[in-house]
Amino acid sequence: MLNHIREKIGKGEPVFGAAVTMLDAGVSEMLGCAGFDFLWIDMEHTAITKAHALAHLMGASSGRTAGFVRVPWNDPVLVKPVLDMGPDGVIFPFIRSAEDARLAVSACEYPPKGIRGCGPRRAVRYGADDVMAYLRDGSRSFWKIIQIEHVDCVRNLDAIAQVPGVDCWMIGPTDLSGSVGCLGDENAPEVQRLLDEIGAKAAQHRVLLGAFTGDDPATLQRWKARGVKVFTLGGDGGYLMSAARASLQQARRSVWGIGQR
C-alpha cells in the first residue's frame, strides 16, 4: 500500500488519511474501503494496545490502504513490537531535536545502522519473505514520520533535516499551539508564523510535509499553500459523531419540525 502512496507523491498528487482511535479493527477496514490513502492508528491518545494495533494493520490491509501507527512515545522499547507487525509507517510524537530524530531512526534500523532488535513476524509475512533481505533493507519498506508539535522542534528544523532516514514531517497543530501558550488557537498570529516557517523549511530541505488538517476547504487551501502533501482529514470518532448528529437533526426536523435539543 505504501508504494501506491509513493507513486502519488512522485506524481505531485496529495494523499489523504484518517485517524483511527476505536478498538474495533473493522473501523480500519471500513475507512480503507471508503478510499483513504492511509490510516493513522493512534496508540498515543487511545486505549489501542499492541493487539489492537496488529488487528488494525490487518484491517487496513484488507481495506487496501496503508497503515501508519503513532507510537505512544519516542522509545525504542515501544517502537520495536510495532515494527515487527509490518506497518507502512511509524509516527513518532513530540520530536524536539535532531537527537530525538536520530533516536527515532535508530530504533527502526538493525545494527550496525541502528539499535532495533531482531524478531520480525508479520513484517516478513511470518517467514514467507526473505528474512535476511529484510534485515538488510527492511527500513525501506515503511516510512519513518516525525511529528512537529512543539516550538523547540521548529527552532531545530535545520538540524533535524540533516538526520538521514526521516521520510516525512507531520505537523500536529494543536500541541504546537499549546507550546507557545495558545492551546487550540491555530489561527493565533504566532502559530500561523510557525506554520509558515515549517512550510518554508520543508521546501528548503525538500522534505515531504504532512499535517493533521481537518477538512474545511479554506483551511485545506492554506495547508496546500504551505506545501503539505500528506493530509489527515479527521478521525473515526468525529466521523461517527457528525454523521449521527446530522441524521438525528434531520429526523427531528422532518418528524417534529424542531432542531437539536
VMD Tcl script that draws the C-alpha trace (Angstrom):
set ca {
  {0.00 0.00 0.00}
  {2.91 2.33 0.66}
  {4.08 2.02 -2.94}
  {0.74 3.44 -4.08}
  {1.30 6.45 -1.84}
  {4.85 6.86 -3.11}
  {3.60 6.80 -6.68}
  {1.02 9.50 -6.00}
  {3.53 11.68 -4.19}
  {6.00 11.14 -7.02}
  {3.43 12.46 -9.47}
  {2.82 15.52 -7.32}
  {-0.57 14.31 -6.07}
  {-1.76 14.77 -2.47}
  {-2.64 11.82 -0.25}
  {-5.44 11.76 2.31}
  {-5.79 9.86 5.55}
  {-7.91 9.46 8.66}
  {-7.08 8.82 12.29}
  {-8.17 5.60 13.98}
  {-8.93 5.74 17.71}
  {-11.51 2.99 18.24}
  {-10.63 -0.57 19.17}
  {-12.61 -2.49 16.54}
  {-10.38 -3.32 13.56}
  {-13.43 -3.24 11.33}
  {-13.14 0.55 11.56}
  {-9.82 0.43 9.72}
  {-11.16 -1.90 7.07}
  {-14.20 0.35 6.59}
  {-12.15 3.55 6.29}
  {-9.89 1.82 3.81}
  {-12.88 0.79 1.74}
  {-14.04 4.43 1.87}
  {-10.98 5.30 -0.19}
  {-8.45 6.86 2.20}
  {-4.82 6.51 1.15}
  {-3.59 5.88 4.68}
  {-4.80 5.42 8.24}
  {-3.20 6.90 11.33}
  {-3.60 4.25 14.04}
  {-3.17 6.17 17.28}
  {-1.56 4.42 20.23}
  {-0.63 7.70 21.93}
  {-4.01 9.09 22.99}
  {-6.23 6.00 22.96}
  {-6.76 2.60 24.57}
  {-5.36 0.85 21.48}
  {-2.96 -1.88 22.63}
  {-0.39 -3.82 20.63}
  {-3.00 -6.49 19.91}
  {-5.45 -3.87 18.66}
  {-2.75 -2.20 16.55}
  {-1.94 -5.50 14.85}
  {-5.62 -6.09 14.09}
  {-5.96 -2.54 12.73}
  {-2.98 -3.06 10.43}
  {-4.59 -6.24 9.11}
  {-7.88 -4.37 8.70}
  {-6.17 -1.57 6.81}
  {-4.52 -4.09 4.51}
  {-7.87 -5.74 3.89}
  {-9.31 -2.32 3.06}
  {-6.38 -1.73 0.68}
  {-4.98 1.27 2.50}
  {-1.64 1.98 4.18}
  {-1.45 1.63 7.93}
  {0.67 4.11 9.91}
  {0.99 3.62 13.66}
  {1.62 6.52 16.02}
  {3.54 5.03 18.93}
  {2.98 6.38 22.46}
  {6.45 7.91 22.70}
  {9.85 8.04 21.02}
  {11.06 4.99 22.90}
  {12.76 2.05 21.10}
  {11.14 -0.38 23.53}
  {7.68 0.79 22.47}
  {8.59 1.00 18.79}
  {10.13 -2.46 18.40}
  {6.98 -4.65 18.58}
  {5.10 -2.25 16.31}
  {7.82 -2.54 13.65}
  {7.60 -6.32 13.80}
  {3.88 -6.02 12.90}
  {4.85 -4.69 9.47}
  {3.31 -1.19 9.43}
  {3.57 1.04 6.38}
  {4.79 3.84 8.61}
  {5.59 4.74 12.19}
  {4.73 8.19 13.56}
  {6.96 9.47 16.36}
  {5.28 12.12 18.56}
  {6.81 15.24 20.12}
  {10.16 15.28 18.35}
  {12.04 18.34 19.63}
  {15.64 17.98 18.45}
  {17.97 16.31 15.98}
  {18.93 13.90 18.77}
  {15.27 12.88 19.09}
  {15.05 12.32 15.34}
  {18.24 10.23 15.32}
  {16.86 8.06 18.13}
  {13.64 7.51 16.15}
  {15.53 6.44 13.04}
  {17.94 4.29 15.04}
  {15.01 2.42 16.59}
  {13.91 1.48 13.07}
  {17.29 0.25 11.80}
  {19.08 -3.01 12.56}
  {22.75 -2.95 13.59}
  {25.16 -1.59 12.60}
  {22.97 1.32 11.41}
  {20.66 1.28 14.42}
  {19.58 -0.49 17.59}
  {16.47 -2.42 16.51}
  {16.26 -5.90 17.96}
  {15.62 -8.81 15.60}
  {12.26 -10.56 15.68}
  {10.18 -9.60 12.64}
  {6.97 -11.55 12.23}
  {4.21 -10.03 10.12}
  {6.86 -7.67 8.69}
  {8.31 -10.67 6.79}
  {4.94 -12.35 6.28}
  {5.78 -14.82 9.05}
  {8.84 -16.10 7.18}
  {7.36 -16.26 3.69}
  {9.61 -13.35 2.67}
  {13.42 -13.37 2.65}
  {14.30 -12.59 6.26}
  {17.94 -11.72 5.52}
  {16.86 -9.27 2.82}
  {14.54 -7.65 5.34}
  {17.33 -7.40 7.90}
  {19.41 -5.55 5.31}
  {16.76 -3.26 3.80}
  {13.62 -3.58 5.92}
  {13.52 0.07 6.91}
  {12.84 0.96 3.28}
  {9.51 -0.84 3.47}
  {7.96 1.70 5.84}
  {8.03 5.44 6.43}
  {9.64 6.99 9.48}
  {7.48 10.02 10.28}
  {8.37 12.60 12.90}
  {5.82 14.95 14.40}
  {6.38 18.68 14.68}
  {4.24 19.66 17.64}
  {6.49 21.84 19.77}
  {8.15 25.18 19.15}
  {11.54 23.64 20.04}
  {11.20 21.34 17.04}
  {10.58 24.30 14.73}
  {13.70 26.02 16.06}
  {15.74 22.87 15.37}
  {14.38 22.01 11.91}
  {17.62 22.83 10.07}
  {19.48 20.30 12.22}
  {16.65 17.77 12.07}
  {16.65 17.98 8.28}
  {20.22 16.70 8.30}
  {19.22 13.44 10.02}
  {19.19 10.69 7.36}
  {16.31 8.24 7.24}
  {13.37 10.52 8.09}
  {10.71 10.18 5.37}
  {8.13 12.77 6.38}
  {7.47 15.65 8.76}
  {3.95 15.64 10.20}
  {2.61 18.80 11.85}
  {0.47 18.49 14.99}
  {-1.02 21.99 15.07}
  {-2.92 21.76 18.35}
  {0.02 20.77 20.53}
  {2.21 23.19 18.58}
  {-0.20 25.98 19.52}
  {-0.06 24.85 23.14}
  {3.75 25.09 23.18}
  {3.51 28.85 22.57}
  {0.66 29.45 25.03}
  {-2.22 29.40 22.53}
  {-3.61 25.88 23.02}
  {-6.31 25.19 20.45}
  {-5.99 28.57 18.72}
  {-4.34 27.59 15.47}
  {-5.20 30.97 13.96}
  {-3.15 32.88 16.53}
  {-0.50 35.01 14.75}
  {2.40 33.24 16.47}
  {1.06 29.82 15.48}
  {0.48 30.92 11.89}
  {4.04 32.26 11.77}
  {5.37 28.91 12.98}
  {3.31 27.00 10.42}
  {4.62 29.25 7.64}
  {8.16 28.68 8.89}
  {7.70 24.91 8.86}
  {6.42 25.05 5.29}
  {9.41 27.15 4.23}
  {11.88 24.82 5.95}
  {10.30 21.73 4.39}
  {10.57 23.33 0.93}
  {14.15 24.45 1.58}
  {15.25 20.96 2.62}
  {12.95 19.13 0.18}
  {11.23 17.19 2.92}
  {7.79 15.65 2.45}
  {5.35 17.56 4.64}
  {2.12 16.36 6.24}
  {-0.31 17.71 8.81}
  {-3.47 16.96 10.74}
  {-5.50 19.42 8.69}
  {-9.23 18.78 9.10}
  {-11.40 19.06 6.03}
  {-12.51 22.71 5.97}
  {-11.97 23.87 2.35}
  {-10.41 27.24 3.18}
  {-8.10 25.70 5.77}
  {-7.05 22.98 3.33}
  {-6.03 25.64 0.83}
  {-3.80 27.25 3.46}
  {-2.16 23.92 4.19}
  {-1.69 23.31 0.48}
  {-0.02 26.72 0.10}
  {2.47 25.72 2.79}
  {3.46 22.66 0.76}
  {1.54 19.97 2.65}
  {1.14 16.80 0.58}
  {0.02 14.36 3.29}
  {-3.37 15.39 4.72}
  {-5.01 13.79 7.76}
  {-8.59 14.98 7.41}
  {-10.34 13.67 10.52}
  {-10.92 10.59 12.61}
  {-13.29 7.70 13.17}
  {-14.92 9.18 16.26}
  {-15.52 12.53 14.63}
  {-17.00 10.95 11.53}
  {-19.33 8.81 13.61}
  {-20.44 11.72 15.79}
  {-21.00 14.15 12.90}
  {-22.96 11.64 10.83}
  {-25.05 10.56 13.83}
  {-25.87 14.13 14.82}
  {-26.74 15.11 11.26}
  {-29.06 12.11 10.92}
  {-30.75 12.86 14.24}
  {-31.20 16.55 13.45}
  {-32.69 15.73 10.05}
  {-35.13 13.28 11.62}
  {-36.21 15.76 14.28}
  {-36.81 18.46 11.69}
  {-38.71 16.10 9.41}
  {-40.90 14.45 12.04}
  {-41.35 17.15 14.67}
  {-40.22 20.30 12.92}
  {-37.67 21.11 15.59}
  {-33.93 21.30 15.73}
  {-31.47 19.62 18.03}
  {-32.20 19.95 21.75}
}
mol new
graphics top color blue
foreach p $ca { graphics top sphere $p radius 0.5 }
foreach p [lrange $ca 0 end-1] q [lrange $ca 1 end] { graphics top cylinder $p $q radius 0.2 }
display resetview
